[in-house]
Amino acid sequence: MKPNNMKENILNVSTKLMAKNGIKNTSLADIAKEVGISKGTLYYHYASKDDIICDMANMHLNVITNALIECLQNAGFHSTTEEFVSVILNKISDIENHGRIHMYLICEAITSNEKLREQFKIKYIQWRKALELEIQRTTKFKASSYPISFLLMSIVDGLVVQSLLKTEQLPYEEISRFLIDSLK
């Protein structure tokens, strides 16, 4: 396996293990064992668990950003308000699949990992600005793109938390209707 492929493999296995067991409950030994390499080989590619976590966060936030940008591009400028909101909420429901690792990474950033916290700050700003630009470029909500970009980020994080708690079925259609009425 090529070094880049090995690093990718380590990152994918780390993501799966940490999503299943949590960040704190996943050791470098667990990762090396699951990948089928020695800890020395793991250290060749990643000097520390924090380095893995930072790459994982970067990959994860890029996936979410790209999914939302794709969603906005699919909604398009000529979409009705109803179509725009509906497309966004449907994409958010797809993003839930990444929810567990997203929350683990946020908790790690908030509670104990300063390097990750700084990375999240930078990525969230980049994410919000990318959303804002895409809203300006592809929708009729140009004048409101700044606050809408914050709202979309908040909706994603909030719905992911609620979906992980699994206390209730999320009413995407009702949320969509409420947002549509609010935008009118």
Buried (B, 14 or more C-beta within 10 A) or exposed (E): EEEEEBBBBBBEBBBBBBBEEBBEEBEBEBBBBBBEBEEEEBEEBBEEBBEBBBBBBBBBBEBBBEBBBEBBBBBEEEBEBBBBBBBBBEBBEEBBBBBBBBBBBBBBBEEEBEBBBEBBEEBBEEBBEBBBBBBBEBBBBEEBBBEBBEBBBEBBBEBBEBBBEEEEEBEBEEBBBEBBEEEE
